[in-house]
Amino acid sequence: MNFSQKLGIFCLVIITVAYVYFSFFSENGVDFDRIKNLSKNEDSNNNSLSNDNQNPEELQIRHEVKNIKICVTDQKGNLRFVSRKCDTASEKSCFAYAISELIKAPSEWEKNKGLSSEIPSDTKILSVREDDNNILIDLSPAFESGGGAESTEIRIRQLIKTSLANTKLPVYLYINGKQANVIGGEGIMLKQPLTERSLDD
């Protein structure tokens, strides 16, 4: 290394030391306020970069609230829909949530308005299995017990309408692990997947 190169390095060192000294030191010693402000600015920039890297669509999906529909009966025995809110941040599946709400419906407020359900209160959801091709609802045997043929038909229609209102995928009904092609002691035939014509002769 020749003399001019050594001199250049020496000058660079002097300039660096001088910059550091005048940047962070005052007459009273170290300028801690300046150092803190630089640290805060760095943290703020890092947080800004972190937020910028988050996908806005993912944030929206985590907090999305969907309207779902539940089929109940009114005072005249007609089928009608009531609404529920499904928060995707707390519910893995809004379809499964709709079926769960159907089994529990109606709410106290809805009962006071004269709404009811033909689905037996002791019906249990054994599973709701969803994939890209179809959905399988497995209910306990209580779903098809009691009430007679008319009641059984209405509860099936409640399930059909609720299913069709909350998904476009084919939906199949199972009772205690077996596909329900015949429902109840009256032997009501059920065509699957569930459609508005599943109970047609």
Buried (B, 14 or more C-beta within 10 A) or exposed (E): EEEEEEEEEEEEEEEEEEEEEEEBEEEEEEBEEEEEEEEEEEEEEEEEEEEEEEEEEEEEEEEEEBEBBBBBBEEEEEBEEBEBEBEBEEBEBBBBBBBBBBBBBBBEEBEEEEBBBBBBEEBEBBEBEBEEEEBBBBBBEBBBEEBEEEBBBBBBBBBBBBBBBBBEBBBBBBBBEEEBEEBBEBEBEBEBBBBEEBBEE
